[in-house]
Structures are given as C-alpha cells and as structure tokens.
Amino acid sequence: MISLTSPLVFDAIPVSRPWAGTLAQDYLHGSAVPGANVDIGEICYIEDSPVRSSTVSDGVFQGMPLSELMLRHARALVGRRHSGASFPLAVRMLDVGQDLSLWVHPPRDDTSDNPGTIKFWYSLAENPEASIAVGLQMRATRDQFLRKLNLPDLHDHLQVFPARAGDAFFILPGRVHGASAGNLLIEIAHCDSAPLCVTRFVVESAPPSAEQERAVRAIRFKDRQVGRISREAARPTHSRRVPLVPHCPEFTIDEVCVVDHVRDRTTGESFHLIFVVHGGIRLSWSNGELPLEQGRLCCIPADLGPYAIEKSGGVAGYLRVTL
C-alpha cells in the first residue's frame, strides 16, 4: 500500500450546455474559467464515471486519470469508508442562464443498478429574481400536481425559494428540483446519475410521455420536508465550522469560515474535499503548501494526516466534504 502525501488538484473540465449562463466568468475572475465558449454550463471539478474521468493537474501523478488513481491507490486516496471501484462523489459548477427543467432522481432500487443519487446544491452567486425549487408544497396533492404538470402554474405546488448566495439545498432521491435562469451553483453528487425530466413547464416542450411517466413515478409525494439550508447571517468574528449536511448516510458537508486559521486532519477514514467559496486560502501540510483561490477545489487524501488552512487575504470560506 502506498501513502499519498500531498493534496490532489484536478483539471477542470468544461461541459457545453444549451442553458449556459455567464455568472462563472465573474465569479472565477475570468482567468480560471476553462475554455472560452459562451455555452459552458458546467465545470466539472472531479468525476470518475463512464462518461469522464478527471485528470490530476500537477505533482507526482500529473496526467493520471482519477479512474487509474483509484485502481492503484484507492484505499490511500478514498479511505476505509468506501470500498467501491470508482470515486464516490462528483463535484461540478452549474452556470444557469436559462430556466432548467424540473428534475428528479429515482429512489434506490435494490433490484436494479440504481443506487439512488443524493445531491447537494450550494448557491455561489445569483441575479435578481433568480429562484431555486426543491420539493413540494406542504398542501400540494398528487392530483393537483398532475393537473398542472406541463404548465407554468406547477410552480404554485413547489417549494420555490429566492436564490441567495450562501443558501444550500439537500436533494434526496424522489425529491423534485430545478433552478431558474441567473443561478450559479456548486453541485456535489453521490452515486451520480442523470436525473429524469419531470416537466419543462410548457405543454409544447413536454418530455416524451414514457420518460415523464417514469419521472412522475419516481417522485416521493409524501416527502414535504424543507430542502433549503439557510445561510449563516451572523458576521464572523472567529474561524468556525458549521455542519450543513450532518445526517446524510453517504457524506457530510461543513461550511468553514476562516478568520485566521483552521487546523484539521484526515485519519484514514475518508478524504476531505475542499472547495473555496469566497476569498483565498493557503493549505499547508508536513512537506508542502498549496494556495487555492475562489472557485478552486482540491482533494486531501485519506492518508495525508494533519493539515492547516490560513486565509490569504480577507476572511475566506470553503466547503469541506467527507464520506
């Protein structure tokens, strides 16, 4: 068994989408945006799937696909909490310039290959009037939902929230979700799979009937929990870590505010994914350091051990993701 003694950074992969927006350019200060196309709707930070495998951008493993890294050094990278052959999480940025469809992931099915995708959205930036829909209204019935299925009025039966940077959303299998134009989101997905299209809110653009029927069957109509996790509004006076998803069986996500510095460690149980939400940080460990700007992600291997994070300018914030 080999020990991984440095954090890993992967090449960001731009993905063209017809609903692409323009918020990422400003958020990433232009130079960090991979590619120059105006139709980049997704930026994939880390993924290990049949569709694509992220590539290490520098260091000893430069140029190595994540799939190969998992094949050679899975335990040192991922840790003891995961025994699968693929890296268990996918992280991407969604730059939404047109209203998205309403989506749903089917619940877990032990009789098929569907493990049940669990997703997390975190709002990075927004335009005025932008909104995010996650879940059903408390009093909405299945019949009401179906009567409005392909109409704009369906929004009346959804939990629709004004988009606010810093808000987060927990999306379980069977929970409908969508976003309007003017949203910039970071998405973290476990057992990542393509969602089913429930509706596009317009009769003329309705998805094929077989797909729509399958999507409707996947909706958990009894799930009326609020999917939004409101942002921390208090002005930070000291470094702190706030759990955003403390009870998910697959992963935990903490929002960390760095007023001065933070000390942490991996213990062999799980990697730590660090995504810088705002500001800049400097990550240091026993034999090196790594600066990370706003909108950058790195993976701290499960084997690395203790590390420290300091702000590199004003107050900084990042998301810390573990299994």
N, C-alpha and C positions, 0 to 999 in steps of 0.2 A: 504494500500500500504506500502511495506517495502522499506527502503533505503539500498542500497549496499554500504558499507563504506570502502571497500578495493578492490584493483585490483585483478583480477582473472587470475590464470595461469592454463593451462590445460595440461593433459598428452599428450605428442606427440605420435602419432600412426604411426608405420612403416607399409608401404604397399609394398609388393613384386611386382616388375615389371620385365618383361623379358629384358627391355632395361636399367636396373640399371647401374649406374656408381660408381665411387669411390671418387669423389670430396668432398662429405659431410663429410667423416671421417676427412679430413684435416681441412675443414672449421669450423667444430664443435669441433675440437681438440679431436676427438675420444670418450671421456667420455660422451659427450652429445648425441651421436647417439643411439636412442632406438633400441634394438635388435642387434644381431651380424651377421645376414645373409648378404651375399655379394650381394644378389639380391634385396636389399631395394632401390627402385627407387623413392619412395615418402615418405615424412614425413609429416603427416597431423597434423597441429598445432591446427586448430579449424574448426569444421564442425558440422552441425546439419541437417542431411538428413536421408532418409530411409535406406541408406547403413550403416552409422555410426553416432554416436553422441559422441562428445568429453566429457571427464570426468574431473571435477575440481580436481587438484592435491593436494591442501592443503587448510587450512583455515576452516572457519565455514561450507563451502559447500563441503568439501573434499569427493570425491567419487560420487558426484551427476552428472548425465549426463546433458549436455547442454540442451537437449530437456526438461528435467524436470525443470531445472532452468528457461527456457523460459515459461513453463506452469505456474510457481508460481510467477515469478518476472520479466516478460517481460519488462514492462514499466521502471522499475528502472534500468534494465540492458541495454536495447537497446535504449530507449528514444522515444520521440514523433514523430520522423521522420519515424518510421517503425511500421506498425500495423499487420504484418503477424504473423503466429503462430510459424514459425521457425526462427532461427538466420539467417540474410540475407546474410552473407558472409562466404566463405570458404577460408582458407589460408593453403597452403602446399608448401613444398620444392620439387623441381624436380631435381634429380641427374641423368643426361642423359649420359649413357655410350655407347649407340648405336643410330644411326640416327633415329629420330622419323618420323612417317608418317606425311603427310600434313593433317591438320585438319581444320574443320570449324564448327561453331555453327549456327544453323538455325536462321534467323531473327525472331523477335517477331511475334506471330500469335495469334490474339485475338479470333480466332475460336477454339483454342485448348488449351492444358495445357502448351504450350511452352511460357515462359515469355521473352525469349531472353537473353542468358548468355553474360555478359560483363566480360572480363578478363584483367588482368594486369600482365605482367611479368617484373621482375627486376633481372638483372644479378648479381649474387653474386661472381662467380668465373668462370674461363674458362681455357681450354687447348689451346695451339697454334692451329690455323687452325679451331677452332670451329666457327660456324656461327648460325645465327637465321634468319628465313624467316617469314616476316609478311607483307601480302598484295601483290598486283600485280604490275608489272612494268607499268610505265605510258603508254607505247605504246603497251602493250600486248593486243591482241584481244581475244575474246572468242573462235574463231575458232583456233587460234594458240595454245591456252591453251589446247583445247580438243585434238588436233593432237598429243601433247606431253604428254598427261595425265599420262600415265604409263611408262614414260621414264625419265632417269636422266636429259635429256635436258630441262625438265619442269622448272628446276631452273633458266633457262635463262629468264623466264617470271615472275619470282617472285622478290620481293624486298628482297634481301639477304644481311645481314649486318654481318661484323666480330663481334664475341662476345667480349664484353669488360665489365668488372665488373663496375657497376655503370650506365650502359645504361638501359633504361626501354622501354617497348613496350605496347601499348594500343590496345586491341583486341576486336573489336566490333562484334556483330553477323553478319555473312556473310563475315567476313574477314579471309582469309586463313592464317594459321600459323603453324610453325614447328621449330624444333631445331635439330642441328647435334650433334653427339657424342662430349663429352667434355664440356657440359654446366651444370652449377649449377644455378638454377633459384628459386626465390620465386614467387609463383602464388597466386594472390588474385582474387577470382571469385564471382560475384553477380548473384544470381539465378543459382547456379552451376548445370550444367547438362553435361552429357557425350558428347563430340564432335563427329561429323561424320568424317569418314576417307575418304578423297578425293582421295589420292593415296599413295602408298609406293615407287613410282618411279621405280618399276621393274614390267615388264609385268607378270612374273610368280607369283608375290605376290600381284596382284591387289585385292582389296576388292571385295566382291560379287557385281555383277552388279547392283542389286536393291539398295544396300547401296550407291554405288558410284554415281548412277544416282541421288539419293536423296541429296547426298552431293553437287554435281555439281549444282543442282537447288538452293541450299541454298547460293551459292557464289554471292556476290554483285559485278558484273563485272564492274560496274560504279564507284566503290569505289577505287580511286587511291591515297588517302591520305597517307603520310608517317607515318607509325605506330611507328617509333622509337622516343624516347625522349632522346637526348644525355646527357651524364653525365656532371656534373659541373666540369670543369677542373681547375678552379682557386684554389689556395692554401687558405684554410680557415684562417682568422685572427680573426674572432669573431663568436659566435653562430648565426646561421641563419636558416630560414625555407624556402625551395624552393618548390613551388607548381609543382607537376609532372602531375597531372590529375585534373585541376581546373574546367573543363567544363563538366564533366560527370554527367548525371542526377541522377545517383544512388549512387556514392561515390566520395570522394576526397582523394587524396594521396599526402602527403607532404614528402619531404626528409629533415630531420633535422640534422644539424651538431652541435655538442656540443663541443665548445672550452672551456667553463667554466660551464655555467648552463643555463637552459631554464625553464621558468615558463609558465604554461598552466592551463586550467580548462575545465571540462565538465559542461554543463549548463542545462542538462535535455533533450536536443535535440537529442543527439547521443552519443554512446560510442566512445572511442578512442582505436584503436588497435595500439600497439607499438611493432614493430619488430626491434631488434637490428641488424643492418647491419654489423658494424665493431666496435671493441673496446668493452668497458663495460660501463654500466651506473648504477646509483643508483636513483631509483624512490622513492620519499617521498611525503606523504600527511599528513593530520591533525593528524592522530594517528598511523602512522607506516612508514616503508620504506622497499624497496624490491630491492636487487641487481639483475641485468639482464646482462648476458654475451652475447657475439656474438652468433647470431643464436637462441636467445630466443624470445618468444612472450608473451605479457600479454594483457589483456582486461581491460580497465579502464571503469567502469560502467558509464552510463549517469548521474546517481545521485551523483557521488562521489564529484564533485566540484573541487577546486583548487588543483594542484599538482606541483611538481618541479622535474626536471631531472638534475643530475650532472654527469659529466664524472667520471669514477672510475680509470682512468689511463691516457693514452694519449687521443688525440682527438677521439671522438666517433661519430657514425652516426646511425640514426634509421629512419624507415618509420612510419609515423603517418597516420592512415586510419580512416576516419569518414564517416558517411552517409551524 
